[in-house]
Amino acid sequence: KYKVYIIDEVHQLSGAAFNALLKTLEEPPAHAVFILATTEVQKIPATIMSRCLRLDFHLVPQEILEAHVAKIFDKEGVKYTKEGVSAIAAAGEGSVRDTLSVADMCVSYSDVVDYESVLGVLGANDPQMIAKIALAALSGDIKGAVSLVEEAASLGKSVQMLTRDLTKYFRDLIIIKHDPGCNVVLKLPNKLFDAAAEIAKSFDSVTLMRALDIFSGIEAKSRYSNQPKILLETAIIKTATLSGEELSDLIAKVTAIEGKIKDLELNPPQRPDYSALKKMLTPTAPVPEAPASAPAQESVPAFDISSAKAVDALPFDVSDAAVNAPPADLAEVTAILPQEIRDQMTKLRGRVLGKLRNHPLKMLYISLGGEGNDTLMNLKDGKITIVFKKEMDYNYCNTPRNVEELKKVISAEIGEPVDVELINCNESAKGALSASDIVKLFAGAEKININRGGKY
């Protein structure tokens, strides 16, 4: 004789319990047999699994369950219909135990086990009502569909169950649309299948797919909602307002765009040849050498913008062809400027970058030249002008937030409120400044003492 121990849902045992069981499994009594049952085999420790013989059980096909239930009914003398037995087997979902439990309840509920009596035992929704709600929603009859939902709710039907059944029905419609002989898989009663086939023929696949997508999303949300009925009604309204023509037009437009993109990939446009234009714009006159270095600026003990003086004129002709060639290279422009102005610009730029080095907006420091980027800075008439070589740096700094931050930082460093003007000198920029424009702009740079700043 054997003693058989069946431990169901064994994966729920604690670690200590598994350790105790392991000792028994390592040295099992000769008369004992342990059967460990679980639906989550991945949670069983490897030490336990290695000492067991694993047998995987699978769901029983619906046809076998139907034959088994019919055999029992015949033996017990129970009257039944084929549709009723199919509904019982479908409710069992592949489990023999669940199928027999439903069959037992149906025998107690009615003298004849038919389709309607099985639905009554299960508390399921009437398939004909599900079909009517789906048809009304697809046809744009919002009032009719919502009224049917109200009727089902008044009969005590679960709204979550109603949403699930509608989602499944739209799935059935899509399958029937593409495979009219699919009832071998769906196993619907002939009357319900014929009605579903008529509905599937009346609507295009895109509309049915959109409806399924809408109800699938609502089904997931309704499980955690306090107002599942509102979610269901919203899904009905969305489905009812779908326009097949609009969807077809949208698909056609997307297809046309994809075709154009593919053509561009296969035949990319030729880049225009600007070599002739560049040759015409290249200046022939030699660039004048920069003047000798001006005397070193005397140190001013205190910073005072009000006493600033401006350079009246440049020691060369800014209308010369050398500086009229667009657009300008900042390094070349810097080389043309007088030494005095260059010194002012270098000091100003150095103090501003020094203040921004540890600023929270790190990109301001990088865009203004902290990582080798080219920029020029000029102070004139209480306004800081910053010229950018790279359009990316200009675009980053030229936002309301960053401009205000620059004003605050520079004003604190200068000790007086100043305005900030940003200029894009990139050759691709619309209206980019030429060299002569920048030279004229920087010609009147104020003589300032930038060695002492304000408090930031």
Secondary structure, 3 states (H helix, E strand, C coil): CCEEEEECCHHHCCHHHHHHHHHHHHCCCCCEEEEECCCCHHHCCHHHHCCCCCCCCCCCCHHHHHHHHHHHHHHHCCEECHHHHHHHHHHHCCCHHHHHHHHHHHHHHCCEECHHHHHHHHCCCCHHHHHHHHHHHHHCCHHHHHHHHHHHHHCCCCHHHHHHHHHHHHHHHHHHHHCCCCHHHHCCCHHHHHHHHHHHHHCCHHHHHHHHHHHHHHHHHHCCCCCHHHHHHHHHHHHHCCCHHHHHHHHHHHHHHHHHHHHHHHCCCCCCCCHHHHHHHCCCCCCCCCCCCCCCCCCCCCCCHHHCCECCCCCCCCCCHHHCCCCCCHHHHHHHCCHHHHHHHHHHHHHHHHHHCCCCCHHHHHHHHHCCCCEEEEEECCEEEEEECCHHHHHHHCCHHHHHHHHHHHHHHHCCCCEEEEEECCCCCCCCCCHHHHHHHHHCCECCCCCCCCCC
